[in-house]
Amino acid sequence: MAGSVPHTFLITGCNRGIGLELVKQLLTKPNPPERIFATCRSPDTLQSQELTNLSAKYSNLSVIQLEATDPVSVTAAMKEVEKQLKGRGLNVLINNAGIMTETTLESVDDKDLLNVFTTNVVGPMLVTKAFLPLLMKAAEENSQAHMNWTRAAMINMSTILGSIKLNAESFLMKPVLSYRCSKAALNMLTNCQALRYKQDGILCTAIHPGWVQTDLGGPEASLTVDQSVSGILKVLCSLNEKHSGLLLDWEGKTIPW
Ligand code: NDP
């Protein structure tokens, strides 16, 4: 990744799991970003201690409060980021925050489906809309550059479980109905964003991180968070306009919708 790390990042859901590891690996690159905005819902709690400890150690890390489903919180976060950027744009937005619940066709109800959709679809939509002007600014700052993450990129953390084409392979084994539906919707949102923002030079790609040992993935998962995030960062680094509007896995393989 040497020589090709974007100047500025904003990542949601950074107090644990994949979000926290993304922050850690970016901070310890030989050529780290100038500024990482790591967001979490409750920066002042024990659950965010590891992240806030990092911000005491690394001056290029800003911890920002952001509840992805709350427009007031999202707007306040955007204003703070805008202030800290001092007129510059935001190169990379990673919509990482997400939730998964165990639901079957029999057990699912309106409350669960709406709750999961609110976090996994409404959240990324609200966050992307709010930060779009800053991504646009970054894309304009490098208007001669090809589409890639050092110019401007919005990345949505999705999953292979949202693939309709591959659904039969795992549907019976993994009863997460609301999650599957929400990530299929997130995939559609990503594809719509790619079509719309192509003219502005903003790359829009969905990433499947693999099955990862986090609170969400569980201890039986096949990948450590370190393996997954190393792979994701290599993939993000290699993205160009051909990858905009696609769902790719942590090794760079395209997953069918
Ligand atoms: P974790 O459960 O470990 O972490 C989820 C993160 O999202 C936490 O920081 C959590 O914050 C945050 N979050 C949840 N809801 C909100 C919200 N409304 N607003 C802001 N932040 C919120 O999950 P992972 O790290 O494993 O997952 C990260 C992403 O990767 C998710 O989108 C997930 O769907 C995806 N993914 C994960 C896989 C895996 O195997 N782990 C597989 C495929 C996809 P808090 O602590 O406050 O709850």
Boltz pocket constraint, residues with backbone or C-beta under 6 A from the ligand:
constraints:
  - pocket:
      binder: B
      contacts: [[A, 12], [A, 13], [A, 14], [A, 15], [A, 16], [A, 17], [A, 18], [A, 19], [A, 40], [A, 41], [A, 42], [A, 47], [A, 66], [A, 67], [A, 68], [A, 69], [A, 95], [A, 96], [A, 97], [A, 98], [A, 99], [A, 100], [A, 119], [A, 123], [A, 157], [A, 158], [A, 159], [A, 160], [A, 207], [A, 208], [A, 209], [A, 210], [A, 211], [A, 212], [A, 213], [A, 214], [A, 215], [A, 216], [A, 217], [A, 218], [A, 221]]
      max_distance: 6.0
